[in-house]
Amino acid sequence: LSCVLSVSADGLHKEIIISGCSDSDGEVMYSLDGEELWYADFTNKKGVEPQPSFIDHMTYVEGTYEQAEAHQQICKQNLKSGTKAMKDIPLEFDPPSSPIVYSRDNVELGEN
């Protein structure tokens, strides 16, 4: 799985762009303030704007879907290159230096 997450928080709004891929699937999605505005439907080969009818509809520029497809090709190539480069790297299993104990119940500081 390869994924790029972009967050812009310079102003009053929060924009999130998610772009990721695997060998068989992909995702490109744009959101603003937690609301999904646009995503690429690679099965039907089109961009989808799942905005409710009661808001002022925001439309993305022509070519946004084609750009998403191009990003998927780059993502899949990067995934292929990364997988090939890392195939001979051994997994390191570093056991904890001491046992780890987790509480069954939620614990709050200062509570008995």
N, C-alpha and C positions, 0 to 999 in steps of 0.2 A: 504494500500500500504506500502510495506517495501522496502527499497532501501539502497544499500551500494555504495558509490562513493569513488574511490581511485585515488588520483592524485600523481604523482611523478614528482618533478620539481628540482631535485638536479643537473642535468646536462643541456645539450643543448637541450634536447628533453622533450616533455610533453606527458606522458602516462596517459590515463584515462581508468579506468575499471568501468563499470556500471553493477550492479547486483541488480535486484529488482523483486518483485513478488506481486501478489494479490491472491485472492481466486481462480481465474480462469485463470490467465495468468502469464508469467514470461519473464524476459529479462536478458541476459548476453551478454556484448559487450566489446571488447578491441579496443582501438584506440591509435594511435601514431601521435603526432603533428596535431591533428584535423582530421586525416584520419582513417576511420573505417577499421580495419584489419581483425577482426574476430567477428562473432556473432553466438549464438546458435539458430538454427531453431528447436524449440521444436515440431512443427507440423510434420516436416519430420524427426525428430530425427537425426540431423546431425549438424556439425559445418560448417559454410559458411565463405569463405575467399573472400570477394567482392573486390579484388584488380584488378586494370586495367592491361591489358596484356602488356603494354609498360614499366612496372617497374620490377625490380628484385623481383620475387614473394617470400613472406615470409610465411613459413608454420609453424603452431603451432604443438606442439608435440602430439603424439598419446595419447588419453585419455583426451584431453581438453574438448570435448563434455561431456564425462562421468562426469568429474569434475563439469562442469556447471550444469548438472542434479542433482548432489549431493548437490550443493549449493542451488538449487531451493528447494529441500526437506527441508534443514535447514531453508531457508528463510520462507517457508510456515509454518513450525512448530513454528518459532519465531513469525510470524504474528498471528497465532492462539493463542499462549500463551499471547502475548501482548494485543490482542483484549479481551481475557477473563479477564486478570488482570485489564484492564481499563474500563470494561463495567459499573461498578458502580460509577465511578468518575464523579461527576456532571460537566457540562460545566459551566464555569464562563464567564459571559458577563460583561466586565468592560467597560462602556461607556467612551468616551473621556471626559476629564475634561473641555474642551472648544471646541467650534465649530471648525472644520477644513475646511479651504477654499483652494480649488485647482484652479490654473490658467487654463483658457481655452486654452491659447497659451503657447508655450515654452518661458521660461524666462531665460535671461542671466544676470549674475551679471554685474552691471555697465551700462546696457543698459536701456534707457527710453522708 
